[in-house]
Amino acid sequence: MSLVELGRYNRNEAMIIVGRLDSEGIDAVTFDGNASIADGSYFLIPVRVMVDDDDLARAKSVLAELS
């Protein structure tokens, strides 16, 4: 298992995407979600959504359906 970056999103979008992927049976995690919470840039730092490299194509397909 190797994690790859699906994309970078604002914190709220990232959480929605992880939930949507989870509903499709795709494991996903976020990185950097709590970065710089203390200095007020909470929503300015992009959150990375990571998936297993074997799930990347399917995860991109799920995201395309959301657009």
FIVEXLUM-691290 format. One record per residue: residue number from 0; residue in one letter; chain; x, y, z of N, C-alpha, C, CB in turn. Coordinates in nm, 4 decimals. Atoms other than C-alpha are relative to their C-alpha. Glycine has a CB too. Layout:
<nodes>
(NUM "A" "A" (X Y Z) (X Y Z) (X Y Z) (X Y Z))
...
</nodes>
This chain:
<nodes>
(0 "M" "A" (0.0848 -0.1182 0.0000) (0.0000 0.0000 0.0000) (0.0886 0.1235 0.0000) (-0.0961 0.0004 0.1221))
(1 "S" "A" (-0.0747 -0.1246 0.0102) (0.1355 0.3373 -0.1023) (-0.0998 0.1135 -0.0193) (0.1037 -0.0050 -0.1172))
(2 "L" "A" (0.0914 -0.1129 0.0115) (-0.0473 0.6638 -0.0479) (0.0482 0.0976 -0.1064) (-0.0145 0.0712 0.1347))
(3 "V" "A" (-0.0284 -0.1028 0.0998) (-0.0660 0.9158 -0.3299) (-0.0994 0.1140 0.0199) (-0.0083 -0.0578 -0.1458))
(4 "E" "A" (0.0852 -0.1179 -0.0162) (-0.2109 1.2644 -0.3391) (-0.1072 0.0043 -0.1083) (0.0843 0.1286 -0.0038))
(5 "L" "A" (0.1117 -0.0159 0.0917) (-0.5547 1.2907 -0.4950) (-0.0159 0.1468 -0.0379) (-0.1297 -0.0541 0.0625))
(6 "G" "A" (0.0106 -0.1428 0.0269) (-0.5589 1.6684 -0.4651) (0.0122 0.0806 0.1277) (-0.1315 0.0316 -0.0692))
(7 "R" "A" (-0.0069 -0.0932 -0.1135) (-0.5426 1.9744 -0.2400) (-0.1243 0.0860 -0.0025) (0.1294 0.0886 -0.0052))
(8 "Y" "A" (0.1296 -0.0665 -0.0097) (-0.8591 2.1394 -0.1172) (-0.0048 0.0813 0.1278) (-0.1161 -0.1025 -0.0042))
(9 "N" "A" (0.0172 -0.0656 -0.1291) (-0.9809 2.3739 0.1488) (-0.0506 -0.1046 0.0983) (-0.0986 0.1220 -0.0096))
(10 "R" "A" (0.0274 0.0998 -0.1033) (-1.0482 2.1981 0.4781) (-0.1386 -0.0610 -0.0139) (0.0146 0.0619 0.1369))
(11 "N" "A" (0.1371 0.0511 0.0083) (-1.4245 2.1670 0.4352) (-0.0189 -0.0902 -0.1217) (-0.0995 0.1160 -0.0052))
(12 "E" "A" (0.0098 0.0835 0.1204) (-1.4032 2.0345 0.0787) (0.0698 -0.1342 0.0202) (0.0606 0.0729 -0.1209))
(13 "A" "A" (-0.0756 0.1225 -0.0222) (-1.1415 1.7813 0.1842) (-0.0795 -0.0996 0.0840) (0.1330 0.0315 0.0679))
(14 "M" "A" (0.0788 0.0886 -0.0855) (-1.3664 1.6414 0.4571) (-0.1204 -0.0587 -0.0758) (-0.0481 0.0762 0.1248))
(15 "I" "A" (0.1120 0.0484 0.0815) (-1.6593 1.6150 0.2155) (0.0492 -0.1062 -0.0980) (-0.0673 0.1171 -0.0766))
(16 "I" "A" (-0.0555 0.0949 0.0958) (-1.4412 1.4381 -0.0408) (0.0343 -0.1318 0.0679) (0.1240 0.0584 -0.0673))
(17 "V" "A" (-0.0330 0.1231 -0.0728) (-1.3127 1.1891 0.2163) (-0.1273 -0.0781 0.0320) (0.0773 0.0324 0.1303))
(18 "G" "A" (0.1264 0.0668 -0.0287) (-1.6702 1.1134 0.3186) (-0.0615 -0.0639 -0.1231) (-0.0972 0.0975 0.0597))
(19 "R" "A" (0.0556 0.0533 0.1254) (-1.7808 1.0667 -0.0411) (0.0783 -0.1217 -0.0462) (0.0006 0.1077 -0.1101))
(20 "L" "A" (-0.0813 0.1145 0.0383) (-1.4890 0.8371 -0.1175) (-0.0273 -0.1189 0.0916) (0.1486 0.0365 0.0032))
(21 "D" "A" (0.0303 0.1061 -0.0955) (-1.5610 0.6396 0.1973) (-0.1320 -0.0690 -0.0352) (-0.0059 0.0567 0.1427))
(22 "S" "A" (0.1300 0.0585 0.0365) (-1.9212 0.5907 0.0833) (0.0104 -0.0897 -0.1225) (-0.1021 0.1103 -0.0260))
(23 "E" "A" (-0.0247 0.0839 0.1176) (-1.7799 0.4357 -0.2356) (0.0962 -0.1148 0.0307) (0.0557 0.0849 -0.1139))
(24 "G" "A" (-0.0906 0.1074 -0.0388) (-1.5546 0.1999 -0.0391) (0.1460 0.0289 -0.0254) (-0.0368 -0.1231 -0.0707))
(25 "I" "A" (-0.1383 -0.0406 0.0240) (-1.2368 0.3953 -0.1073) (0.0535 0.0654 0.1272) (0.0105 0.0977 -0.1226))
(26 "D" "A" (-0.0619 -0.0582 -0.1192) (-1.0169 0.4598 0.1949) (0.0768 0.1257 -0.0387) (0.0940 -0.1021 0.0693))
(27 "A" "A" (-0.0687 -0.1267 0.0239) (-0.8921 0.8175 0.2077) (0.0304 0.0664 0.1334) (-0.0852 0.0938 -0.0899))
(28 "V" "A" (-0.0379 -0.0746 -0.1192) (-0.7150 1.0316 0.4650) (0.0409 0.1406 -0.0409) (0.1150 -0.0712 0.0766))
(29 "T" "A" (-0.0450 -0.1357 0.0261) (-0.6287 1.3979 0.4945) (0.1310 0.0252 0.0728) (-0.1065 0.1026 0.0428))
(30 "F" "A" (-0.1240 -0.0475 -0.0614) (-0.2887 1.5488 0.5666) (-0.0096 0.1523 0.0081) (0.1277 -0.0461 -0.0821))
(31 "D" "A" (-0.0113 -0.1455 -0.0192) (-0.2292 1.9025 0.6974) (-0.1308 0.0660 0.0427) (0.0484 0.0645 -0.1274))
(32 "G" "A" (0.1297 -0.0554 -0.0369) (-0.5881 1.9467 0.8184) (0.0026 0.0954 0.1174) (-0.0926 -0.1094 0.0305))
(33 "N" "A" (-0.0062 -0.0871 -0.1176) (-0.4848 2.1119 1.1427) (0.1245 0.0881 -0.0007) (-0.0031 -0.0836 0.1272))
(34 "A" "A" (-0.1203 -0.0827 0.0091) (-0.1807 2.2996 1.0176) (-0.0327 0.1463 0.0262) (0.0656 -0.0154 -0.1376))
(35 "S" "A" (0.0075 -0.1434 -0.0279) (-0.1402 2.6514 1.1507) (-0.1350 0.0458 0.0537) (0.0314 0.0764 -0.1240))
(36 "I" "A" (0.1283 -0.0393 -0.0584) (-0.4676 2.6534 1.3406) (0.0178 0.1164 0.0985) (-0.0654 -0.1203 0.0711))
(37 "A" "A" (-0.0216 -0.1011 -0.1028) (-0.3120 2.8790 1.6046) (0.0203 0.1393 -0.0560) (0.1177 -0.0371 0.0830))
(38 "D" "A" (-0.0327 -0.1336 0.0493) (-0.2083 3.1646 1.3775) (-0.1070 0.0599 -0.0915) (0.1306 -0.0046 -0.0732))
(39 "G" "A" (0.1103 -0.0589 0.0764) (-0.5417 3.2195 1.2020) (-0.0043 -0.0368 -0.1466) (0.0065 0.1455 0.0108))
(40 "S" "A" (0.0001 0.0370 0.1418) (-0.4547 3.0645 0.8664) (-0.0652 -0.1360 -0.0216) (0.1430 -0.0013 -0.0550))
(41 "Y" "A" (0.0666 0.1298 -0.0017) (-0.6756 2.7641 0.9336) (-0.0599 -0.0382 -0.1350) (-0.1079 -0.0001 0.1045))
(42 "F" "A" (0.0642 0.0293 0.1279) (-0.8634 2.7904 0.6033) (0.0874 0.0352 -0.1212) (-0.1307 0.0749 -0.0089))
(43 "L" "A" (-0.0853 -0.0412 0.1101) (-0.5723 2.9183 0.3941) (0.0967 -0.1081 -0.0458) (0.0765 0.1211 0.0392))
(44 "I" "A" (-0.0947 0.1053 0.0342) (-0.3487 2.6132 0.4018) (-0.0761 -0.1167 -0.0613) (0.0807 -0.0456 0.1247))
(45 "P" "A" (0.0728 0.1097 0.0636) (-0.4639 2.3457 0.1560) (0.0204 -0.1320 0.0735) (0.0435 -0.0145 -0.1449))
(46 "V" "A" (-0.0026 0.1318 -0.0614) (-0.5457 2.0024 0.2911) (0.0166 -0.1021 -0.1116) (-0.1299 -0.0272 0.0841))
(47 "R" "A" (-0.0228 0.1043 0.1001) (-0.4112 1.7060 0.0960) (-0.0904 -0.1189 0.0283) (0.1485 -0.0440 -0.0014))
(48 "V" "A" (0.0772 0.1236 -0.0103) (-0.6483 1.4162 0.0323) (0.0847 -0.1101 -0.0627) (-0.1414 0.0125 -0.0710))
(49 "M" "A" (-0.0873 0.1088 0.0406) (-0.4527 1.0922 0.0063) (-0.0801 -0.1288 -0.0124) (0.1156 -0.0175 0.1001))
(50 "V" "A" (0.0625 0.1302 0.0214) (-0.5654 0.7558 -0.1311) (0.1091 -0.1013 -0.0349) (-0.1084 0.0071 -0.1130))
(51 "D" "A" (-0.0926 0.1045 0.0427) (-0.3982 0.4236 -0.2014) (0.0222 0.0124 -0.1498) (-0.0537 -0.1413 0.0364))
(52 "D" "A" (-0.0282 -0.0158 0.1434) (-0.2268 0.4275 -0.5384) (-0.0864 -0.0912 -0.0869) (0.1469 -0.0282 -0.0274))
(53 "D" "A" (0.0887 0.0893 0.0758) (-0.4432 0.1326 -0.6487) (-0.1411 0.0568 -0.0162) (-0.0076 -0.1354 0.0686))
(54 "D" "A" (0.1342 -0.0590 0.0041) (-0.7569 0.3430 -0.5823) (-0.0039 0.1353 -0.0696) (-0.0535 0.0146 0.1399))
(55 "L" "A" (-0.0069 -0.1362 0.0526) (-0.6398 0.6640 -0.7497) (-0.0930 0.0223 -0.1190) (0.1418 0.0321 -0.0403))
(56 "A" "A" (0.0839 -0.0184 0.1186) (-0.8151 0.6178 -1.0848) (-0.1476 -0.0009 0.0372) (0.0288 -0.1093 -0.1038))
(57 "R" "A" (0.1402 0.0066 -0.0426) (-1.1413 0.5195 -0.9180) (-0.0394 0.1240 0.0798) (-0.0246 -0.1262 0.0838))
(58 "A" "A" (0.0274 -0.1201 -0.0790) (-1.1177 0.8112 -0.6734) (-0.0165 0.1213 -0.0909) (0.1128 0.0246 0.1016))
(59 "K" "A" (0.0143 -0.1108 0.0962) (-1.0659 1.0545 -0.9629) (-0.1330 -0.0081 -0.0719) (0.1147 -0.0013 -0.1022))
(60 "S" "A" (0.1293 0.0187 0.0650) (-1.3729 0.9078 -1.1303) (-0.1147 0.0452 0.0899) (-0.0186 -0.1463 -0.0390))
(61 "V" "A" (0.1026 -0.0435 -0.0965) (-1.5809 0.9646 -0.8167) (-0.0020 0.1519 0.0079) (0.0261 -0.0611 0.1410))
(62 "L" "A" (-0.0063 -0.1464 -0.0058) (-1.4591 1.3262 -0.7987) (-0.0571 0.0632 -0.1263) (0.1444 0.0462 0.0205))
(63 "A" "A" (0.0526 -0.0536 0.1264) (-1.5468 1.3806 -1.1647) (-0.1532 0.0011 0.0031) (0.0511 -0.0840 -0.1208))
(64 "E" "A" (0.1458 0.0047 -0.0125) (-1.9059 1.2805 -1.0823) (-0.0516 0.1152 0.0857) (-0.0442 -0.1340 0.0600))
(65 "L" "A" (0.0416 -0.1092 -0.0883) (-1.9180 1.5545 -0.8164) (-0.0005 0.1349 -0.0711) (0.0914 0.0066 0.1211))
(66 "S" "A" (-0.0134 -0.1288 0.0687) (-1.8304 1.8287 -1.0634) (-0.1183 0.0289 -0.0888) (0.1267 0.0033 -0.0820))
</nodes>
